Amino acid sequence: MDRRDRGRREFAGLMGVPTDAALAEVRARSPQLYDGMVDSAGALTNAELGRADRELATVAMLAALGGAEPQLAVHVRVALRQGRTPEELLALCEHVALYAGYPRALNALAVVDAVLTEAGIARPAALRPVTLSDHETVVAEHGAAGPAVLLVHSLGVDWRMWEPVAARLAVGRRVFAYDLRGHGRAAGAPAAGGMAELGADLLGVLDALGLERAHLVGLSLGGAIAQTAAVVYPDRVASLALLGAPDHPLPEAFEARARAAETEGMAAQIAPTLTRWFTPEALAEDLPGVRYARERIRRFDPADWAATWRAYRSLDVRGRVDGHRLPTLVLAGERDAAAGPEFMAGVAARIPGSVYRELPGTPHMQSLERPDQVTAVLADFLPKS
């Protein structure tokens, strides 16, 4: 296989169609330019930059260059095909604004938006700043009508954990997600004294949104907070969906994780955390959810991390949630290394009237690794207009 053959093969691998089909118009107009493009594509076979990374770089350069919108649209499509997410491409437009100016960033944003719309991908959630008792946070919102659903994220990430699920759940529902105290836009907030304070924050979000009641969906810590709110404020909760969520703490393990961040820093927390959260296959493939979670942990403030784990130690709602009065779904991941099926079956057994489901092949970070399965189960459980 010579350089040209390697170039043709790599070009086809990037574009997803045979080289001759992708460049048919170029070849018809100028065989010489076609030959030059195929020859130069041989450099793309070097493995120092992966296909997805090359496409992200290409999108950035075309956006900054300006005046190349048709080519930019082609490479946005290729970037999506190579596994880059809509969120990464939109963030890239924001990054271009800082280094190449707003006009080119806005032109790039228009192209990215058009490609995403063409692909049937929903626009980002609307963001609303919210002031709670002693800090500010942000609430993301999808959907214009229907029952209110509040999504509560796990420890160490932010509301974006729900992006693979939220827009699809918003058909016939209003779906909200917010940043917990010490996370995302609420980083650096006063430390919570315990789970009761995190539950009060959830109530504050409902008040700020003008919601009398909401269906609560929480993963891990988020599910623990949802249970806490349901025990203290049962009249404000319409139902509970608990994804890999405990009803009591593991005090020694939680304290060990708090101390590890304080003494070793956040980089040292990446490997043990991601291996609890994801399957080995997802880690090996470096799926979008893995990339997102890795960056959230890397950027987390150790003080916020430690404070949240210590607040988590006060959780104990065993036997206090009534699944007959509050419809309750307990959802376990078959491959959850943090709160597996046996553990979650115990949670369900302590909630009279609850429904227990197990997702095959699913790890702890259900919404990030298996969003289709999670969406299907939640859509079946949650009411809609």
C-alpha positions as CSV (number, residue, x, y, z in Angstrom):
1,M,0.0,0.0,0.0
2,D,1.6,3.3,-1.1
3,R,1.1,6.8,0.3
4,R,-1.8,7.5,-2.0
5,D,-3.6,4.3,-1.1
6,R,-3.1,5.1,2.6
7,G,-4.4,8.6,2.0
8,R,-7.5,7.3,0.2
9,R,-8.2,4.8,3.0
10,E,-7.7,7.4,5.8
11,F,-9.9,9.9,4.0
12,A,-12.7,7.3,3.6
13,G,-12.3,6.4,7.3
14,L,-12.8,10.0,8.3
15,M,-15.6,10.8,6.0
16,G,-17.5,7.5,6.2
17,V,-17.9,7.3,2.4
18,P,-15.4,6.2,-0.4
19,T,-12.9,8.9,-1.3
20,D,-14.1,9.0,-4.9
21,A,-17.6,9.6,-3.8
22,A,-16.7,12.3,-1.3
23,L,-14.5,14.2,-3.7
24,A,-16.4,13.4,-6.9
25,E,-17.0,17.1,-7.7
26,V,-13.4,18.1,-7.0
27,R,-12.2,15.3,-9.3
28,A,-14.5,16.4,-12.1
29,R,-13.5,20.0,-11.8
30,S,-9.8,19.6,-11.3
31,P,-8.1,16.1,-11.3
32,Q,-4.9,17.8,-10.2
33,L,-6.4,19.3,-7.1
34,Y,-8.1,15.9,-6.4
35,D,-4.7,14.2,-6.7
36,G,-3.1,16.8,-4.3
37,M,-5.8,16.3,-1.7
38,V,-5.5,12.5,-1.8
39,D,-1.7,12.6,-1.6
40,S,-1.8,15.0,1.3
41,A,-4.3,12.9,3.2
42,G,-1.5,10.4,3.7
43,A,-0.2,12.6,6.5
44,L,-3.5,12.0,8.3
45,T,-2.5,8.3,8.9
46,N,0.0,9.3,11.6
47,A,-1.2,8.1,15.0
48,E,0.1,11.0,17.1
49,L,-3.3,12.6,16.6
50,G,-6.4,10.5,16.6
51,R,-9.2,11.0,14.1
52,A,-11.5,12.7,16.6
53,D,-8.7,15.0,17.8
54,R,-7.8,16.0,14.2
55,E,-11.4,16.8,13.4
56,L,-11.7,19.0,16.5
57,A,-8.5,20.8,15.5
58,T,-9.8,21.2,11.9
59,V,-13.1,22.6,13.0
60,A,-11.3,25.1,15.2
61,M,-8.9,26.2,12.4
62,L,-11.7,26.6,9.9
63,A,-13.8,28.5,12.3
64,A,-10.9,30.8,13.2
65,L,-10.0,31.2,9.5
66,G,-13.4,32.4,8.5
67,G,-14.9,32.4,5.0
68,A,-14.8,28.6,4.8
69,E,-18.3,27.8,6.1
70,P,-19.1,25.1,3.6
71,Q,-15.9,23.2,4.5
72,L,-16.6,23.9,8.2
73,A,-20.0,22.2,7.9
74,V,-18.4,19.1,6.3
75,H,-15.9,18.8,9.1
76,V,-18.5,19.4,11.8
77,R,-20.4,16.4,10.4
78,V,-17.2,14.4,10.4
79,A,-16.3,15.4,13.9
80,L,-19.7,14.1,15.1
81,R,-19.1,10.9,13.2
82,Q,-15.8,10.5,14.9
83,G,-17.4,10.7,18.3
84,R,-17.1,14.4,19.2
85,T,-20.2,15.5,21.0
86,P,-22.5,18.5,20.3
87,E,-21.5,20.0,23.6
88,E,-17.8,19.8,22.7
89,L,-18.5,21.5,19.3
90,L,-20.5,24.3,20.9
91,A,-17.8,24.8,23.5
92,L,-15.3,25.1,20.7
93,C,-17.3,28.0,19.3
94,E,-17.1,29.7,22.7
95,H,-13.4,29.1,22.7
96,V,-13.0,30.6,19.2
97,A,-14.6,33.8,20.4
98,L,-11.7,34.3,22.9
99,Y,-9.0,33.8,20.4
100,A,-10.4,34.8,17.0
101,G,-13.2,37.2,17.9
102,Y,-16.9,37.1,18.1
103,P,-17.8,37.6,14.4
104,R,-16.0,34.3,13.4
105,A,-17.3,32.5,16.5
106,L,-20.9,33.6,15.7
107,N,-20.4,32.4,12.1
108,A,-19.1,29.1,13.3
109,L,-21.9,28.8,15.8
110,A,-24.5,29.2,13.0
111,V,-22.8,26.4,11.0
112,V,-22.6,24.1,14.0
113,D,-26.2,24.8,14.9
114,A,-27.4,24.1,11.4
115,V,-25.5,20.8,11.3
116,L,-26.9,19.7,14.7
117,T,-30.4,20.7,13.6
118,E,-30.0,18.7,10.4
119,A,-28.9,15.7,12.5
120,G,-32.0,16.0,14.7
121,I,-30.0,17.0,17.8
122,A,-31.9,19.3,20.3
123,R,-30.5,22.7,21.1
124,P,-28.9,23.2,24.5
125,A,-31.0,23.6,27.6
126,A,-32.0,27.1,28.7
127,L,-29.9,28.2,31.7
128,R,-31.4,30.2,34.6
129,P,-29.3,31.6,37.5
130,V,-31.0,30.8,40.9
131,T,-30.2,32.4,44.3
132,L,-30.6,30.0,47.2
133,S,-30.3,30.8,50.9
134,D,-26.5,31.3,51.0
135,H,-25.2,30.7,47.4
136,E,-26.0,30.9,43.7
137,T,-26.4,28.1,41.3
138,V,-27.8,27.5,37.8
139,V,-30.8,25.5,36.6
140,A,-31.0,24.0,33.1
141,E,-34.4,23.6,31.5
142,H,-35.8,21.5,28.7
143,G,-39.4,21.4,27.6
144,A,-42.3,23.9,27.7
145,A,-45.2,22.0,29.2
146,G,-46.2,19.0,31.2
147,P,-45.3,17.6,34.6
148,A,-42.2,19.0,36.3
149,V,-39.2,16.6,36.6
150,L,-36.1,17.6,38.6
151,L,-32.9,15.7,37.9
152,V,-30.3,15.6,40.7
153,H,-26.7,14.8,39.7
154,S,-24.1,12.7,41.5
155,L,-21.1,13.8,43.5
156,G,-18.2,15.2,41.5
157,V,-19.9,16.2,38.3
158,D,-22.6,18.9,37.5
159,W,-26.0,19.2,35.9
160,R,-24.5,18.3,32.5
161,M,-24.4,14.7,33.6
162,W,-28.1,14.6,32.5
163,E,-27.6,16.0,29.0
164,P,-27.7,12.6,27.3
165,V,-31.1,12.1,28.9
166,A,-32.8,15.4,29.6
167,A,-33.9,16.6,26.1
168,R,-35.5,13.2,25.3
169,L,-37.3,13.1,28.6
170,A,-38.7,16.6,27.9
171,V,-41.3,15.4,25.4
172,G,-44.5,16.1,27.2
173,R,-42.6,17.2,30.4
174,R,-40.7,20.1,31.8
175,V,-37.3,18.8,32.8
176,F,-35.0,20.7,35.1
177,A,-31.4,20.0,36.4
178,Y,-29.3,22.1,38.7
179,D,-25.8,22.3,40.1
180,L,-25.5,21.0,43.7
181,R,-23.8,23.1,46.3
182,G,-20.0,22.8,45.8
183,H,-20.4,21.7,42.1
184,G,-20.3,23.4,38.8
185,R,-21.7,27.0,39.0
186,A,-22.1,26.5,42.8
187,A,-18.5,25.7,43.4
188,G,-17.1,27.4,46.4
189,A,-20.5,27.7,48.1
190,P,-20.5,27.4,51.9
191,A,-20.1,23.7,52.8
192,A,-23.2,21.8,53.6
193,G,-23.5,20.7,57.2
194,G,-25.2,17.5,56.2
195,M,-27.8,15.9,54.0
196,A,-30.6,18.0,55.5
197,E,-29.0,21.1,54.0
198,L,-28.6,19.5,50.6
199,G,-32.3,18.6,50.8
200,A,-33.2,22.2,51.7
201,D,-31.3,23.4,48.6
202,L,-33.5,21.1,46.5
203,L,-36.6,22.7,48.0
204,G,-35.1,26.1,47.3
205,V,-34.7,25.2,43.7
206,L,-38.4,24.2,43.5
207,D,-39.4,27.5,45.2
208,A,-37.2,29.5,42.8
209,L,-38.8,27.7,39.8
210,G,-42.3,28.2,41.2
211,L,-42.9,24.5,41.4
212,E,-45.4,23.2,44.0
213,R,-44.4,19.6,43.3
214,A,-41.9,17.7,41.1
215,H,-40.9,14.2,40.1
216,L,-37.4,13.7,41.5
217,V,-34.8,11.7,39.6
218,G,-31.5,11.3,41.4
219,L,-28.3,9.3,40.7
220,S,-26.1,8.2,43.5
221,L,-25.7,11.3,45.8
222,G,-28.5,12.9,43.8
223,G,-30.8,10.0,44.7
224,A,-29.8,10.3,48.3
225,I,-30.7,14.0,48.3
226,A,-34.0,13.2,46.6
227,Q,-34.9,10.7,49.3
228,T,-33.9,13.2,52.0
229,A,-36.2,15.8,50.4
230,A,-39.0,13.3,50.1
231,V,-38.8,12.4,53.8
232,V,-38.7,16.1,55.0
233,Y,-40.9,17.7,52.4
234,P,-43.2,14.8,51.2
235,D,-45.9,17.2,49.9
236,R,-43.4,18.7,47.4
237,V,-42.5,15.4,45.8
238,A,-44.7,13.7,43.2
239,S,-42.5,10.6,42.7
240,L,-39.0,9.3,43.1
241,A,-36.6,7.6,40.7
242,L,-33.5,6.4,42.5
243,L,-30.6,5.4,40.2
244,G,-27.7,3.6,42.0
245,A,-28.6,5.7,45.1
246,P,-28.0,4.5,48.7
247,D,-30.3,5.1,51.7
248,H,-27.5,5.0,54.2
249,P,-23.8,5.9,54.2
250,L,-20.5,4.0,54.2
251,P,-18.9,6.4,56.7
252,E,-15.3,5.0,56.5
253,A,-15.2,4.9,52.7
254,F,-16.7,8.4,52.4
255,E,-14.2,9.9,54.9
256,A,-11.3,8.1,53.1
257,R,-12.4,9.7,49.8
258,A,-12.6,13.1,51.5
259,R,-9.1,12.8,53.0
260,A,-7.6,11.5,49.8
261,A,-8.5,14.7,47.9
262,E,-7.2,16.8,50.7
263,T,-3.8,15.0,50.9
264,E,-3.3,13.8,47.4
265,G,-5.1,16.3,45.2
266,M,-7.8,15.7,42.6
267,A,-5.6,14.2,39.9
268,A,-5.1,11.2,42.2
269,Q,-8.9,10.7,42.4
270,I,-9.4,10.3,38.7
271,A,-8.5,6.6,38.4
272,P,-10.2,5.2,41.5
273,T,-13.3,7.3,40.8
274,L,-13.7,6.5,37.1
275,T,-13.2,2.7,37.7
276,R,-16.0,2.8,40.2
277,W,-18.2,4.7,37.8
278,F,-17.7,3.2,34.3
279,T,-17.1,-0.2,32.7
280,P,-13.6,-1.1,31.5
281,E,-15.0,-1.0,27.9
282,A,-16.1,2.6,28.3
283,L,-12.8,3.6,29.8
284,A,-10.9,1.8,27.0
285,E,-13.0,3.5,24.3
286,D,-12.8,6.9,26.1
287,L,-16.5,7.5,25.5
288,P,-17.8,11.0,25.7
289,G,-19.3,10.5,29.2
290,V,-15.9,9.3,30.4
291,R,-14.1,12.4,29.0
292,Y,-16.7,14.7,30.6
293,A,-16.4,13.0,34.0
294,R,-12.6,12.9,33.9
295,E,-12.5,16.7,33.3
296,R,-15.0,17.4,36.0
297,I,-13.0,15.5,38.6
298,R,-9.7,17.0,37.4
299,R,-11.1,20.5,37.9
300,F,-12.9,19.9,41.1
301,D,-11.8,21.9,44.2
302,P,-10.5,19.4,46.8
303,A,-12.3,21.4,49.6
304,D,-15.6,21.1,47.9
305,W,-15.0,17.4,47.2
306,A,-14.2,16.7,50.8
307,A,-17.0,18.8,52.2
308,T,-19.6,16.9,50.1
309,W,-18.3,13.5,51.0
310,R,-18.5,14.5,54.7
311,A,-22.1,15.8,54.3
312,Y,-23.0,12.6,52.6
313,R,-22.0,10.7,55.8
314,S,-25.1,12.0,57.6
315,L,-27.5,10.2,55.2
316,D,-29.9,7.8,56.8
317,V,-33.4,7.5,55.3
318,R,-33.8,3.7,55.8
319,G,-37.4,2.8,56.3
320,R,-38.5,6.4,56.0
321,V,-39.6,6.6,52.3
322,D,-43.1,5.3,51.6
323,G,-43.3,4.0,48.0
324,H,-47.1,3.5,48.3
325,R,-47.6,7.3,48.9
326,L,-44.8,8.4,46.6
327,P,-44.5,6.2,43.5
328,T,-40.8,5.0,43.6
329,L,-38.6,3.4,41.0
330,V,-35.3,1.9,42.2
331,L,-33.0,1.4,39.2
332,A,-29.8,-0.7,39.6
333,G,-27.0,-1.2,37.1
334,E,-26.0,-4.8,36.6
335,R,-22.3,-3.8,36.5
336,D,-22.4,-1.0,39.1
337,A,-19.2,-1.2,41.2
338,A,-20.4,1.4,43.7
339,A,-24.0,0.4,44.4
340,G,-24.7,-2.9,42.7
341,P,-27.9,-4.9,42.3
342,E,-27.7,-6.6,45.7
343,F,-27.3,-3.3,47.4
344,M,-30.0,-1.6,45.4
345,A,-32.4,-4.5,45.9
346,G,-32.0,-3.9,49.6
347,V,-32.9,-0.2,49.1
348,A,-36.0,-1.2,47.2
349,A,-36.9,-3.8,49.9
350,R,-36.9,-1.0,52.5
351,I,-39.3,1.2,50.5
352,P,-42.7,-0.5,50.6
353,G,-44.5,-0.3,47.2
354,S,-41.4,0.5,45.2
355,V,-40.6,-0.9,41.8
356,Y,-37.2,-2.5,41.3
357,R,-35.5,-2.6,37.9
358,E,-32.1,-3.7,36.8
359,L,-30.3,-2.4,33.7
360,P,-28.2,-5.1,32.0
361,G,-24.6,-4.2,31.4
362,T,-24.9,-0.8,33.1
363,P,-22.4,0.7,35.5
364,H,-22.8,3.3,38.2
365,M,-22.9,6.3,35.9
366,Q,-26.1,5.1,34.2
367,S,-27.0,8.3,32.3
368,L,-23.5,8.8,30.9
369,E,-22.7,5.3,29.7
370,R,-26.2,3.9,29.0
371,P,-28.4,6.9,28.3
372,D,-30.8,5.1,25.9
373,Q,-31.7,2.4,28.5
374,V,-32.1,5.0,31.3
375,T,-34.2,7.2,29.1
376,A,-36.5,4.4,28.1
377,V,-37.1,3.3,31.7
378,L,-37.6,6.8,33.0
379,A,-39.9,7.7,30.2
380,D,-42.1,4.7,31.0
381,F,-42.2,5.6,34.7
382,L,-42.7,9.4,34.6
383,P,-46.1,10.8,33.6
384,K,-46.4,13.3,30.7
385,S,-49.0,15.5,29.3
